[in-house]
Each structure stands twice: as structure tokens, then as C-alpha cells.
Amino acid sequence: QVQLVESGGGLVQAGGSLRLSCAASGSIFSIMFMGWHRQAPGKQRELVAGILAGGRINYAESAKGRFTISRDNAKNTVYLQMNNLKPEDTAVYYCRVVASSTGYWGQGTQVTVSS
């Protein structure tokens, strides 16, 4: 019953910026986690950034200092501001929400960074 719709991906040059958005709809209670994962071809899906229950934020080491995650509770939307993008950031980015011990995935949005 929960749907996650992502937007904001695209093609940018190295050093550029993108802002990803993930809007959640449906009945959402007791959110334990909201965040972003990414998966490059042939690679395992990995956590990029997440907001845990209580507001604690975690970042992948590669994202620290460049990416910022935030959430707008009124809009039920989580964002990922990505600055100083690098070619190695190229991947499909997936929104992830865990609520009441049930996990949900967004459809994924492609981020491509050219050198």
C-alpha cells in the first residue's frame, strides 16, 4: 500500500550537482529508516545515506562531505542533494523506506556522471 516515486536523476558532468527526491504515498506509520541506496552495473546495492528513527543520519564514506540527505515530513518526501559528483557516482539510485518493520523500494532513478 506504500508507493515511493523517485525523481531528479539525469546526466551531469563531473563536478556538477543533482537533487534526488522520493515522495511516499499511502499509509505510513512508525518509520524506522528513510534513505538512498545505489547500484552500479555488476555491483552490489549499497547504502549511500539514511535517516534513522530519532533523526540520526548515516552516510557512506564516499558520500561524506559531498551529499546531504534531508526529509520533509509535511510532504512525506526524502531528498538527496549531491554535489561535486564524480564518475564513480554513476548508478541507479533507489529510495528506501522501512516502516513498521516492512521495507519498500522506489523504482530507481539513473544518475550518470561524465568525465
DRENTORKOL-3810 file (N, C-alpha, C; in nm, 4 decimals):
REM DRENTORKOL-3810
@n.u->0.0804; n.v->-0.1217; n.w->0.0000; ca.u->0.0000; ca.v->0.0000; ca.w->0.0000; c.u->0.0836; c.v->0.1267; c.w->0.0000
@n.u->0.2130; n.v->0.1132; n.w->0.0257; ca.u->0.3035; ca.v->0.2276; ca.w->0.0226; c.u->0.3730; c.v->0.2326; c.w->-0.1125
@n.u->0.3747; n.v->0.3492; n.w->-0.1730; ca.u->0.4417; ca.v->0.3694; ca.w->-0.3002; c.u->0.5461; c.v->0.4790; c.w->-0.2866
@n.u->0.6624; n.v->0.4560; n.w->-0.3458; ca.u->0.7704; ca.v->0.5525; ca.w->-0.3445; c.u->0.8006; c.v->0.5929; c.w->-0.4880
@n.u->0.7916; n.v->0.7213; n.w->-0.5174; ca.u->0.8147; ca.v->0.7724; ca.w->-0.6516; c.u->0.9362; c.v->0.8629; c.w->-0.6492
@n.u->1.0378; n.v->0.8264; n.w->-0.7275; ca.u->1.1623; ca.v->0.8994; ca.w->-0.7314; c.u->1.1688; c.v->0.9914; c.w->-0.8523
@n.u->1.2461; n.v->1.0982; n.w->-0.8380; ca.u->1.2709; ca.v->1.1893; ca.w->-0.9482; c.u->1.4028; c.v->1.2614; c.w->-0.9236
@n.u->1.4556; n.v->1.3245; n.w->-1.0274; ca.u->1.5731; ca.v->1.4081; ca.w->-1.0138; c.u->1.7005; c.v->1.3539; c.w->-1.0749
@n.u->1.6987; n.v->1.2306; n.w->-1.1223; ca.u->1.8171; ca.v->1.1757; ca.w->-1.1852; c.u->1.8425; c.v->1.2394; c.w->-1.3204
@n.u->1.9591; n.v->1.2095; n.w->-1.3760; ca.u->1.9935; ca.v->1.2643; ca.w->-1.5055; c.u->2.1400; c.v->1.2499; c.w->-1.5363
@n.u->2.1817; n.v->1.3190; n.w->-1.6411; ca.u->2.3202; ca.v->1.3182; ca.w->-1.6873; c.u->2.3856; c.v->1.4509; c.w->-1.6534
@n.u->2.4978; n.v->1.4454; n.w->-1.5825; ca.u->2.5714; ca.v->1.5661; ca.w->-1.5460; c.u->2.7199; c.v->1.5432; c.w->-1.5671
@n.u->2.7929; n.v->1.6521; n.w->-1.5773; ca.u->2.9380; ca.v->1.6451; ca.w->-1.5866; c.u->2.9998; c.v->1.6364; c.w->-1.4480
@n.u->3.1190; n.v->1.5801; n.w->-1.4416; ca.u->3.1903; ca.v->1.5729; ca.w->-1.3153; c.u->3.2004; c.v->1.7110; c.w->-1.2526
@n.u->3.1763; n.v->1.7165; n.w->-1.1222; ca.u->3.1762; ca.v->1.8425; ca.w->-1.0511; c.u->3.0394; c.v->1.9066; c.w->-1.0400
@n.u->2.9426; n.v->1.8555; n.w->-1.1132; ca.u->2.8086; ca.v->1.9102; ca.w->-1.1110; c.u->2.7272; c.v->1.8590; c.w->-0.9941
@n.u->2.6006; n.v->1.9002; n.w->-0.9910; ca.u->2.5123; ca.v->1.8665; ca.w->-0.8803; c.u->2.3783; c.v->1.8145; c.w->-0.9304
@n.u->2.3169; n.v->1.7311; n.w->-0.8499; ca.u->2.1813; ca.v->1.6833; ca.w->-0.8718; c.u->2.1106; c.v->1.6753; c.w->-0.7377
@n.u->1.9791; n.v->1.6875; n.w->-0.7413; ca.u->1.8983; ca.v->1.6697; ca.w->-0.6218; c.u->1.7911; c.v->1.5655; c.w->-0.6493
@n.u->1.7978; n.v->1.4551; n.w->-0.5779; ca.u->1.7007; ca.v->1.3488; ca.w->-0.5914; c.u->1.5878; c.v->1.3681; c.w->-0.4916
@n.u->1.4671; n.v->1.3328; n.w->-0.5342; ca.u->1.3507; ca.v->1.3399; ca.w->-0.4480; c.u->1.2797; c.v->1.2058; c.w->-0.4468
@n.u->1.2224; n.v->1.1717; n.w->-0.3342; ca.u->1.1443; ca.v->1.0499; ca.w->-0.3202; c.u->1.0194; c.v->1.0828; c.w->-0.2403
@n.u->0.9052; n.v->1.0772; n.w->-0.3060; ca.u->0.7777; ca.v->1.1077; ca.w->-0.2428; c.u->0.7051; c.v->0.9791; c.w->-0.2077
@n.u->0.6669; n.v->0.9663; n.w->-0.0830; ca.u->0.5972; ca.v->0.8480; ca.w->-0.0347; c.u->0.4478; c.v->0.8757; c.w->-0.0242
@n.u->0.3693; n.v->0.7786; n.w->-0.0655; ca.u->0.2247; ca.v->0.7885; ca.w->-0.0539; c.u->0.1697; c.v->0.6598; c.w->0.0059
@n.u->0.0488; n.v->0.6675; n.w->0.0587; ca.u->-0.0116; ca.v->0.5538; ca.w->0.1248; c.u->-0.0018; c.v->0.5661; c.w->0.2754
@n.u->-0.0378; n.v->0.4603; n.w->0.3428; ca.u->-0.0362; ca.v->0.4586; ca.w->0.4887; c.u->0.1036; c.v->0.4258; c.w->0.5381
@n.u->0.1636; n.v->0.5221; n.w->0.6050; ca.u->0.2992; ca.v->0.5053; ca.w->0.6562; c.u->0.2992; c.v->0.5344; c.w->0.8056
@n.u->0.3410; n.v->0.4365; n.w->0.8824; ca.u->0.3465; ca.v->0.4508; ca.w->1.0272; c.u->0.4805; c.v->0.4003; c.w->1.0784
@n.u->0.5233; n.v->0.4602; n.w->1.1866; ca.u->0.6433; ca.v->0.4151; ca.w->1.2572; c.u->0.7613; c.v->0.3959; c.w->1.1630
@n.u->0.8034; n.v->0.5047; n.w->1.1006; ca.u->0.9157; ca.v->0.4987; ca.w->1.0081; c.u->1.0446; c.v->0.4728; c.w->1.0857
@n.u->1.1127; n.v->0.3676; n.w->1.0474; ca.u->1.2375; ca.v->0.3301; ca.w->1.1111; c.u->1.3583; c.v->0.3789; c.w->1.0326
@n.u->1.3410; n.v->0.3937; n.w->0.9014; ca.u->1.4514; ca.v->0.4323; ca.w->0.8146; c.u->1.3976; c.v->0.4953; c.w->0.6866
@n.u->1.4619; n.v->0.6016; n.w->0.6429; ca.u->1.4388; ca.v->0.6601; ca.w->0.5115; c.u->1.5746; c.v->0.6952; c.w->0.4537
@n.u->1.5988; n.v->0.6512; n.w->0.3318; ca.u->1.7289; ca.v->0.6806; ca.w->0.2757; c.u->1.7436; c.v->0.6389; c.w->0.1317
@n.u->1.8699; n.v->0.6356; n.w->0.0888; ca.u->1.9037; ca.v->0.6102; ca.w->-0.0501; c.u->2.0106; c.v->0.5038; c.w->-0.0619
@n.u->1.9889; n.v->0.4109; n.w->-0.1528; ca.u->2.0879; ca.v->0.3127; ca.w->-0.1930; c.u->2.1190; c.v->0.3328; c.w->-0.3402
@n.u->2.2306; n.v->0.2784; n.w->-0.3859; ca.u->2.2626; ca.v->0.2854; ca.w->-0.5273; c.u->2.3239; c.v->0.1538; c.w->-0.5732
@n.u->2.3112; n.v->0.1279; n.w->-0.7021; ca.u->2.3638; ca.v->0.0052; ca.w->-0.7592; c.u->2.4191; c.v->0.0331; c.w->-0.8983
@n.u->2.5474; n.v->0.0091; n.w->-0.9137; ca.u->2.6130; ca.v->0.0207; ca.w->-1.0427; c.u->2.6119; c.v->-0.1159; c.w->-1.1111
@n.u->2.6241; n.v->-0.1196; n.w->-1.2444; ca.u->2.6232; ca.v->-0.2475; ca.w->-1.3160; c.u->2.7283; c.v->-0.3441; c.w->-1.2623
@n.u->2.6857; n.v->-0.4657; n.w->-1.2324; ca.u->2.7763; ca.v->-0.5669; ca.w->-1.1821; c.u->2.8164; c.v->-0.5514; c.w->-1.0374
@n.u->2.7604; n.v->-0.4527; n.w->-0.9684; ca.u->2.7967; ca.v->-0.4270; ca.w->-0.8302; c.u->2.6782; c.v->-0.4523; c.w->-0.7373
@n.u->2.7101; n.v->-0.4763; n.w->-0.6113; ca.u->2.6076; ca.v->-0.4952; ca.w->-0.5095; c.u->2.5449; c.v->-0.3611; c.w->-0.4732
@n.u->2.4169; n.v->-0.3637; n.w->-0.4450; ca.u->2.3498; ca.v->-0.2431; ca.w->-0.3999; c.u->2.4072; c.v->-0.2002; c.w->-0.2654
@n.u->2.4339; n.v->-0.0703; n.w->-0.2516; ca.u->2.4971; ca.v->-0.0201; ca.w->-0.1310; c.u->2.4233; c.v->0.1016; c.w->-0.0763
@n.u->2.4318; n.v->0.1171; n.w->0.0539; ca.u->2.3726; ca.v->0.2329; ca.w->0.1202; c.u->2.4547; c.v->0.3573; c.w->0.0904
@n.u->2.3869; n.v->0.4651; n.w->0.0546; ca.u->2.4513; ca.v->0.5938; ca.w->0.0316; c.u->2.4302; c.v->0.6861; c.w->0.1510
@n.u->2.3061; n.v->0.7015; n.w->0.1933; ca.u->2.2729; ca.v->0.7881; ca.w->0.3054; c.u->2.1378; c.v->0.7475; c.w->0.3610
@n.u->2.1205; n.v->0.7623; n.w->0.4912; ca.u->1.9941; ca.v->0.7268; ca.w->0.5526; c.u->1.9666; c.v->0.8057; c.w->0.6786
@n.u->1.8388; n.v->0.8231; n.w->0.7069; ca.u->1.7928; ca.v->0.8862; ca.w->0.8295; c.u->1.7248; c.v->0.7787; c.w->0.9128
@n.u->1.7756; n.v->0.7552; n.w->1.0308; ca.u->1.7202; ca.v->0.6550; ca.w->1.1198; c.u->1.6138; c.v->0.7156; c.w->1.2109
@n.u->1.5352; n.v->0.6284; n.w->1.2738; ca.u->1.4385; ca.v->0.6744; ca.w->1.3727; c.u->1.5095; c.v->0.7580; c.w->1.4777
@n.u->1.4519; n.v->0.8719; n.w->1.5097; ca.u->1.5147; ca.v->0.9635; ca.w->1.6022; c.u->1.5958; c.v->1.0716; c.w->1.5349
@n.u->1.6173; n.v->1.0590; n.w->1.4039; ca.u->1.6833; ca.v->1.1628; ca.w->1.3278; c.u->1.8313; c.v->1.1441; c.w->1.3025
@n.u->1.8895; n.v->1.0376; n.w->1.3514; ca.u->2.0320; ca.v->1.0155; ca.w->1.3295; c.u->2.0580; c.v->0.9860; c.w->1.1822
@n.u->2.1622; n.v->1.0443; n.w->1.1266; ca.u->2.1940; ca.v->1.0334; ca.w->0.9849; c.u->2.3248; c.v->0.9589; c.w->0.9650
@n.u->2.3244; n.v->0.8667; n.w->0.8712; ca.u->2.4443; ca.v->0.7933; ca.w->0.8339; c.u->2.4745; c.v->0.8163; c.w->0.6867
@n.u->2.6033; n.v->0.8269; n.w->0.6544; ca.u->2.6489; ca.v->0.8405; ca.w->0.5172; c.u->2.7529; c.v->0.7346; c.w->0.4860
@n.u->2.7521; n.v->0.6893; n.w->0.3612; ca.u->2.8637; ca.v->0.6102; ca.w->0.3139; c.u->2.9882; c.v->0.6975; c.w->0.3133
@n.u->3.1030; n.v->0.6363; n.w->0.3342; ca.u->3.2270; ca.v->0.7127; ca.w->0.3392; c.u->3.2478; c.v->0.7942; c.w->0.2117
@n.u->3.2116; n.v->0.7384; n.w->0.0980; ca.u->3.2297; ca.v->0.8067; ca.w->-0.0289; c.u->3.1372; c.v->0.9267; c.w->-0.0453
@n.u->3.0312; n.v->0.9328; n.w->0.0347; ca.u->2.9345; ca.v->1.0414; ca.w->0.0241; c.u->2.9610; c.v->1.1554; c.w->0.1209
@n.u->3.0366; n.v->1.1301; n.w->0.2235; ca.u->3.0606; ca.v->1.2310; ca.w->0.3259; c.u->3.1267; c.v->1.3553; c.w->0.2672
@n.u->3.0715; n.v->1.4706; n.w->0.3028; ca.u->3.1248; ca.v->1.5966; ca.w->0.2552; c.u->3.0714; c.v->1.6404; c.w->0.1209
@n.u->3.0041; n.v->1.5525; n.w->0.0484; ca.u->2.9509; ca.v->1.5851; ca.w->-0.0838; c.u->2.7993; c.v->1.5729; c.w->-0.0915
@n.u->2.7425; n.v->1.4760; n.w->-0.0210; ca.u->2.5988; ca.v->1.4503; ca.w->-0.0272; c.u->2.5324; c.v->1.4925; c.w->0.1037
@n.u->2.4080; n.v->1.5379; n.w->0.0929; ca.u->2.3290; ca.v->1.5737; ca.w->0.2091; c.u->2.1898; c.v->1.5145; c.w->0.1963
@n.u->2.1482; n.v->1.4394; n.w->0.2968; ca.u->2.0140; ca.v->1.3826; ca.w->0.2979; c.u->1.9259; c.v->1.4668; c.w->0.3898
@n.u->1.8010; n.v->1.4827; n.w->0.3518; ca.u->1.7055; ca.v->1.5571; ca.w->0.4326; c.u->1.5660; c.v->1.5019; c.w->0.4101
@n.u->1.4746; n.v->1.5382; n.w->0.4991; ca.u->1.3382; ca.v->1.4895; ca.w->0.4894; c.u->1.2413; c.v->1.6007; c.w->0.5202
@n.u->1.1329; n.v->1.6057; n.w->0.4443; ca.u->1.0236; ca.v->1.6988; ca.w->0.4673; c.u->0.9044; c.v->1.6161; c.w->0.5141
@n.u->0.8782; n.v->1.6179; n.w->0.6430; ca.u->0.7716; ca.v->1.5352; ca.w->0.6979; c.u->0.6335; c.v->1.5759; c.w->0.6465
@n.u->0.6123; n.v->1.7055; n.w->0.6250; ca.u->0.4830; ca.v->1.7531; ca.w->0.5770; c.u->0.4515; c.v->1.6999; c.w->0.4380
@n.u->0.5541; n.v->1.6842; n.w->0.3556; ca.u->0.5358; ca.v->1.6348; ca.w->0.2193; c.u->0.5646; c.v->1.4858; c.w->0.2063
@n.u->0.6048; n.v->1.4222; n.w->0.3159; ca.u->0.6421; ca.v->1.2810; ca.w->0.3128; c.u->0.7446; c.v->1.2526; c.w->0.2036
@n.u->0.8455; n.v->1.3356; n.w->0.1999; ca.u->0.9453; ca.v->1.3298; ca.w->0.0943; c.u->1.0850; c.v->1.3319; c.w->0.1535
@n.u->1.1728; n.v->1.2504; n.w->0.0977; ca.u->1.3125; ca.v->1.2497; ca.w->0.1366; c.u->1.3952; c.v->1.2938; c.w->0.0163
@n.u->1.5005; n.v->1.3704; n.w->0.0420; ca.u->1.5826; ca.v->1.4268; ca.w->-0.0628; c.u->1.7279; c.v->1.3828; c.w->-0.0465
@n.u->1.7979; n.v->1.3852; n.w->-0.1574; ca.u->1.9418; ca.v->1.3648; ca.w->-0.1550; c.u->2.0060; c.v->1.4703; c.w->-0.2434
@n.u->2.0706; n.v->1.5675; n.w->-0.1806; ca.u->2.1457; ca.v->1.6694; ca.w->-0.2526; c.u->2.2861; c.v->1.6161; c.w->-0.2773
@n.u->2.3249; n.v->1.6084; n.w->-0.4035; ca.u->2.4534; ca.v->1.5531; ca.w->-0.4416; c.u->2.5354; c.v->1.6615; c.w->-0.5105
@n.u->2.6467; n.v->1.6974; n.w->-0.4486; ca.u->2.7364; ca.v->1.7990; ca.w->-0.5023; c.u->2.8707; c.v->1.7367; c.w->-0.5377
@n.u->2.9447; n.v->1.8069; n.w->-0.6232; ca.u->3.0767; ca.v->1.7606; ca.w->-0.6647; c.u->3.0727; c.v->1.6149; c.w->-0.7103
@n.u->2.9809; n.v->1.5867; n.w->-0.7996; ca.u->2.9627; ca.v->1.4495; ca.w->-0.8463; c.u->3.0846; c.v->1.3997; c.w->-0.9230
@n.u->3.1101; n.v->1.2706; n.w->-0.9084; ca.u->3.2220; ca.v->1.2051; ca.w->-0.9717; c.u->3.1723; c.v->1.0916; c.w->-1.0600
@n.u->3.2500; n.v->1.0521; n.w->-1.1612; ca.u->3.2069; ca.v->0.9400; ca.w->-1.2458; c.u->3.1734; c.v->0.8139; c.w->-1.1667
@n.u->3.2433; n.v->0.7895; n.w->-1.0575; ca.u->3.2156; ca.v->0.6717; ca.w->-0.9774; c.u->3.0824; c.v->0.6773; c.w->-0.9031
@n.u->3.0150; n.v->0.7923; n.w->-0.9070; ca.u->2.8806; ca.v->0.8030; ca.w->-0.8518; c.u->2.7746; c.v->0.7503; c.w->-0.9478
@n.u->2.8133; n.v->0.7199; n.w->-1.0703; ca.u->2.7189; ca.v->0.6701; ca.w->-1.1694; c.u->2.6553; c.v->0.5400; c.w->-1.1223
@n.u->2.5233; n.v->0.5379; n.w->-1.1165; ca.u->2.4499; ca.v->0.4217; ca.w->-1.0675; c.u->2.3006; c.v->0.4505; c.w->-1.0778
@n.u->2.2214; n.v->0.3471; n.w->-1.0542; ca.u->2.0790; ca.v->0.3661; ca.w->-1.0326; c.u->2.0587; c.v->0.3880; c.w->-0.8839
@n.u->1.9921; n.v->0.4957; n.w->-0.8498; ca.u->1.9690; ca.v->0.5309; ca.w->-0.7106; c.u->1.8269; c.v->0.4934; c.w->-0.6713
@n.u->1.8151; n.v->0.4219; n.w->-0.5595; ca.u->1.6875; ca.v->0.3713; ca.w->-0.5118; c.u->1.6526; c.v->0.4315; c.w->-0.3764
@n.u->1.5334; n.v->0.4834; n.w->-0.3671; ca.u->1.4804; ca.v->0.5264; ca.w->-0.2387; c.u->1.4408; c.v->0.4041; c.w->-0.1571
@n.u->1.4625; n.v->0.4105; n.w->-0.0270; ca.u->1.4293; ca.v->0.3004; ca.w->0.0622; c.u->1.3592; c.v->0.3539; c.w->0.1858
@n.u->1.2468; n.v->0.2943; n.w->0.2200; ca.u->1.1734; ca.v->0.3289; ca.w->0.3410; c.u->1.1416; c.v->0.2009; c.w->0.4163
@n.u->1.1686; n.v->0.2010; n.w->0.5448; ca.u->1.1293; ca.v->0.0916; ca.w->0.6323; c.u->1.0337; c.v->0.1486; c.w->0.7355
@n.u->0.9123; n.v->0.0971; n.w->0.7369; ca.u->0.8092; ca.v->0.1434; ca.w->0.8279; c.u->0.7375; c.v->0.0234; c.w->0.8868
@n.u->0.7248; n.v->0.0223; n.w->1.0175; ca.u->0.6597; ca.v->-0.0890; ca.w->1.0872; c.u->0.7205; c.v->-0.2229; c.w->1.0467
@n.u->0.8523; n.v->-0.2240; n.w->1.0329; ca.u->0.9303; ca.v->-0.3432; ca.w->1.0007; c.u->0.9083; c.v->-0.3956; c.w->0.8591
@n.u->0.8465; n.v->-0.3169; n.w->0.7728; ca.u->0.8260; ca.v->-0.3534; ca.w->0.6333; c.u->0.9062; c.v->-0.2592; c.w->0.5448
@n.u->0.9841; n.v->-0.3155; n.w->0.4532; ca.u->1.0674; ca.v->-0.2353; ca.w->0.3658; c.u->1.0044; c.v->-0.2123; c.w->0.2301
@n.u->1.0291; n.v->-0.0941; n.w->0.1746; ca.u->0.9766; ca.v->-0.0567; ca.w->0.0439; c.u->1.0885; c.v->0.0046; c.w->-0.0395
@n.u->1.0842; n.v->-0.0220; n.w->-0.1691; ca.u->1.1809; ca.v->0.0333; ca.w->-0.2634; c.u->1.1127; c.v->0.1248; c.w->-0.3636
@n.u->1.1799; n.v->0.2339; n.w->-0.3986; ca.u->1.1383; ca.v->0.3144; ca.w->-0.5116; c.u->1.1738; c.v->0.2454; c.w->-0.6412
@n.u->1.1318; n.v->0.3048; n.w->-0.7526; ca.u->1.1536; ca.v->0.2408; ca.w->-0.8827; c.u->1.2957; c.v->0.2581; c.w->-0.9344
@n.u->1.3708; n.v->0.3470; n.w->-0.8749; ca.u->1.5068; ca.v->0.3741; ca.w->-0.9169; c.u->1.5141; c.v->0.4886; c.w->-1.0155
@n.u->1.6186; n.v->0.5686; n.w->-1.0039; ca.u->1.6423; ca.v->0.6772; ca.w->-1.0977; c.u->1.7898; c.v->0.6764; c.w->-1.1367
@n.u->1.8158; n.v->0.6882; n.w->-1.2656; ca.u->1.9522; ca.v->0.6779; ca.w->-1.3175; c.u->2.0281; c.v->0.8083; c.w->-1.2969
@n.u->2.1470; n.v->0.7970; n.w->-1.2413; ca.u->2.2400; ca.v->0.9086; ca.w->-1.2297; c.u->2.3650; c.v->0.8731; c.w->-1.3082
@n.u->2.3982; n.v->0.9542; n.w->-1.4067; ca.u->2.5164; ca.v->0.9321; ca.w->-1.4884; c.u->2.6049; c.v->1.0555; c.w->-1.4822
@n.u->2.7306; n.v->1.0352; n.w->-1.4461; ca.u->2.8264; ca.v->1.1447; ca.w->-1.4335; c.u->2.9370; c.v->1.1229; c.w->-1.5350
@n.u->2.9518; n.v->1.2154; n.w->-1.6270; ca.u->3.0528; ca.v->1.2059; ca.w->-1.7304; c.u->3.1793; c.v->1.2793; c.w->-1.6879
@n.u->3.2932; n.v->1.2330; n.w->-1.7365; ca.u->3.4207; ca.v->1.2931; ca.w->-1.7027; c.u->3.4656; c.v->1.3918; c.w->-1.8077
END
